[in-house]
Amino acid sequence: MSTRASDDHSPAAFGRIAIIGAGAWGTALALAALRAGRQVVLWAREAAVLESVARDRTNPFMAGITLPPAVAVTGALEQALAGADLVLLTTPSQHLRAMAGQCEGLLAPGVPVVICAKGVEAETGLLMSEVVAAAMPGRPQAVLSGPTFAAEVARDLPTAVTVAAAGGTFDSSHLAARVAVTFATTRFRPYLADDVIGVEIGGAVKNVIAIACGIAQGRALGSNARATLITRGLAELTRLAVALGARADTLSGLAGVGDLVLTCSSEQSRNFSYGKALGEGRNPRLDEGGPVVEGAVNAASVVALAGRLGIDMPICEAVDSVLRGASLDRVMMGLMTSGLRPEPLAAEDQVRIPHPASRED
């Protein structure tokens, strides 16, 4: 069902959507676009996905979901991009630069891209929008983020997301408005934003915080500990976002606290589940070709970026330490016995009182 309003001044929806990356999230967005009345082509790199779709219209990354025939699936990138009005990049964060570069060589000038990857590039410390700007110079871009489990979007359960693009007034020509109306249905509701940095940091850092929450769950530390990690994790990602030029209020919305709470509270989250396995003493593998645990991939790059800016992010640093082999119990105890301080963000660094448990006798 198309959701474009009859008002002549309403944003014009994009008609043909190319989705680059047939993982769970790319597949879910393909279904969302189809429900909104768009023509959809889904590009898959993996031979197993192409074979499964050809055999019975299923995707190994999205169990239990049948892809309608109207969703075209191809392994030929040129075919996927031909005639596209809008391109969604849903590849993992550390592969985004290479994928964007390939698309740039095939995509018609002026066709916008929507970044659906969440992370910080390891080699450069750049955000995903900066990576795409380097790989696709001058191309219009937006970011889509928010509290979304791909399986629920695929099943058409109610979902709200944030679409962010730089620019002034959200008039009918604004890219975020056009992307929003392209995907909007009664079950999939996009909200508009122009704070691209804030939306990106919310999506990148929440995955790292979710691993910490999973560790707490695996260690049976209780709901109080998880609530503390979520709340203080929000403070961490807000500090980093503001240092990069974002607005603090962006992180109180869907792309900040919304995505953080969802990802830190359910085993549907790969990041939370990965942390839980660590907390239980297991050593989950990050297999090549399987679903990417973005928090594990991006912990070091988030901590490195914060370090360059002089931003204190103890939870992210703790996760990075654990992933590098530090003792779980020692790291978690260190978080709970850090110096006492005022809670409000503005007073964060005013006073640091040694915690009683950390004082020497």
N, C-alpha and C positions, 0 to 999 in steps of 0.2 A: 504494500500500500504506500503510495507516494504521499509525502507530508508537506509538499510545497503549498503555501497558501495561495489563494486566488488573487490577493492584492498585487498589483503590478509592481509595487515597490518592495516586495519581499525578496529575500536573497534567492538567487538562481541556484538550484541544486546541480551538482555534477552528475552527468548521466552514466558514463562508463568508468568503472572503478577497477584499477589493477592493484591487487594486493600481493606484495612481494614477501613471501615467507609463509609456508603452509603448516606452521606449528599450530598449537592449540589456539593462540590468540589470533593469528591470521585467519584461521578457519572460522572462529567465532565472529570476527568482523565481516567476513565474507557473507555469512548468514544474516548479520544485522543489515548490511547494505542491500541484500536481496529483498529482505522484508520491507525495506523502505522504498522499494520499487526501482532499484538501480540494476544496471547490467554489470555483472561481476566476473572478473577473471582472476583466478588464484594461481600464483606461480609456486611450484614446489621444486626444491633442489633434490630431495631424497627419492631415490628410485622406489623404495618401499611404499612411499606415499602414493606415487603415480600408479604403481601396480595395484595397490589396494583400492584406489578410487576407480580404476578401470575395471576391476573385478566386481566390486559390490558397492561402490560409492561411499566407502568409509575411509576414515583417516586414522592411522594408528595413534596419532597424537591426540585424538578426540574420540575416545571410546563411547560407543552407544549413540553416536550421532550419524545420521545418514545425510549425505550432501545431495540436495535436489539437482536434477539434471541441468537446471538453469545456472548453476555455478560451474563455469568452465574451469577446468584444472589443466595446467600445462607445465611441462618442464622446459619450455623454450622461452627464455626471457624476452626476446624480441617480439614473439607472438603475444605475450602477456601485456607488453607496453604499447603495442600498436593501437593507435586510436584512443588511448586512455585520456580521459579528462582530468583524472585525479589519481595519484599513486600513493598507496599506504606502504610504508617500510616497517615490516614487523619482524625483521631478522634480529638475532641477539645483539646486544650492545657492542661487543668487541668485534663483530663482523660487519657493522653498519658502514664503515668507511669504504670497504671494498665493494659492498653491494651497491652503495650509492654511486660509486664511481662507474660501475658497470651500467647502471641504469642511465646515468647522465649521457653516456655515449650512444644510447638508443632512444632516448625520450625526446619528444618534440619540444622545441623551445617554449617556455612560459607555462608548461603544465606544472601545477603545484604538487608538492609532496607533503604527506602527513607522517610525522615521526611517531612511531608507536613503540620504539625501543626505550628502555629505561636504564641509564647507567652513566658512568664517566669513563672515557677512553683511557685505557691503562697507560699507553705509551706517551700520551700528550697531556692528560688531565683535562681534556676538553669535554664539554657537555655534548649531548647528541646533536643539538641544533648547530653547534659550532663545527662539529664533524661534517655534517651535511652541507653547511655553508662552504666548507673548504673543498669538498668533493663535488659539489654541484653549485658553482659560483653564480650568484644572482638569481637562483631559482626560488620562487615563492615557497614558503614552508610554514607548516603549523605543527603543533604537538597535541597528541591525544593521550590523555592519562586519566587516572581516577580509580575508585574502588571497584575492581572488576575481577571476578573469577571467570575465565574463559568458558568453562563448562556451563555456567549459569546464563551467560550471554547466548551461547549456542542453543540453550533450551528455551530461550525467549522469556527468561525471568526478568522482572523489572530491574533496570540498571540506569545509573546516571554517571556521566563522564564529564570531564573538562576538555574543551578544545581551545587551545591558546595559539594566538598569532599576534605578532607585533602590529601596531597601527593605532590609530586614534579611535574615533567614534565607530561603534558597531553598526554601520549602515549596511545597505543591501550588497555593497561590493566588498565588504570586509571578508577576508579569507576564512576566519573562524566562523563567521555567520554562515557562509556558503557550505563549509564542511558540516556544520551542525545540522542545517536543513537537509543535507544529503543523507544523513543517517537517522534523523529523528523519526521515531514512531511512538506509539503510546507506551511501549515497553522499553524503549532505549532513548534516554533523554540527555542530550548534550547541553552543557552550560558553557558560556563564552568567557574567555579571559584574554588579557593582553600581556600578562606577566609570564613570559615564556620561561625565564630562568627559575622562578618560583615553582612553576608546575613541574619542570624537569627535576629540580632538586628533591621535591617531594617524592617523585617516582623512583629516583635513584637510591636515596638513602633509606627509605622505608624497608627495602629488601634486606639491608644489613641489620636494621633494628629487628626485623622479623626473625632472623637467625638467633639473635640474643633471646628473644621471647621463646623461641622453640627450645633453646638450651635450658631455660628456666623451667619449661614444661617437662622436658626430659629428666631434669634433676629433681622434679617434684617440689619446686620451691613455692608453689601456690599462686593463686590469682593476684594476691597483693603485689607480688614481685613483678608479675607481668604488667599490671597497671602502672607500676613505677617505671618500668622500662619504656612503655608506650609514651607516658607523659614526658619523661626526661628525654626520650628519643625525639619527640616533637620539638623540644627545646633545642636539641642538637641540630636537627635539619633546618630549623628556622634560623639559627645563628649562621649556618653556612650559606643559606640562600640570601640572607640580608647582606652578608659580606660580599656576595657576588653581584649585588645590585637589585635583588628581588624585594618585593613588598612583604612584610610580615603577615599581613592579613590574607595573602594568598594561601598560606599554609594552614589557615583555619578552615579551608574549604575542602572540596572533594579530593583534589589532587594532593592535599596535605594530610590533615587529620583523618579524612575519610579513607584514603588508601592505606594509611598507616594502621588504623584500627582493624580494618578488614584483614590485611596481610599478617598482622601479629596475633590473630585470634582464632585461626582455623587451620586444620591440617590440609585443607584444600590448597593452601599456599605451599608451593614447593620450598620456599625459603624457610617457613616455619617448620615444615616437616623435616627438612634437612637439619635444622638446629635441634629439633627434638631427638633425632637419631644420634647426634653428637652428644647431647645431654644424657642419653641412655647408655653411653659408652660404646656405641657402634661407630663404624668408620665408613659412612656412605661414600660411594664412589661418584665422581663427576664424570660419567662416561661420555666419550665423544659420540656425537650423533643422537644422544638422548636429550630430554628436556633440560634446558639450561637453568641452573640455580643462580640467578643474577646477583643475589646478595653475596654469594661466595666468590663469584667472579669479580665483583666490584668493590669488595671491602677494602682491599689494599689501595685502589685508585681513589676511593672516597677519603680515606685517611690521609693519603699523600696530598690531595687537593686541600684538605683542611689544614694540614701542616704548613703548606706554602703560604696560606692566608693567616696563619696564627690562630686558628679557631679550635677551641677545646671541644673534642667529641669523644668522651671516654667510653661510651657504649660501643661506638664503631671501632675504636681502638681495641677494645676488649675482644670483639669478634675477630678482628684481624689477627690479634695475638693467638687466639685459639686455633684459627685456621693455619697458623704458622707452627703449631705444635705446643703452645703453652698449656699449662695445667688448667683444666676447666674450673676446678674448685678454687684455685688460687686467684684466677682472674675474676670470677664472680664475687669472691670475698673482697677483692680489691675495689670492685664497684660499690659494694655496700659499706665500705669503711673509708671512702674518700672524704676529703675535708667537708665540713658542714658549711653551708652557704645560704644566702637568701634565695628564694625560689624565683621571683619575677625575672624575666629575661633581662630587663634593663639593669637589674642589680646583680647580675650573674657573677661578675668579677670584682665586686666591691669588697667583700669580706670572705675570707676562707679560714674557718675555724677547724683545727685538727680534730678528727673524729676520736672519741675516747678509745675505741678499739684499736686505733692505729698508733697511740702514744706509747712510747717506751716507758717501762717502769723506772 
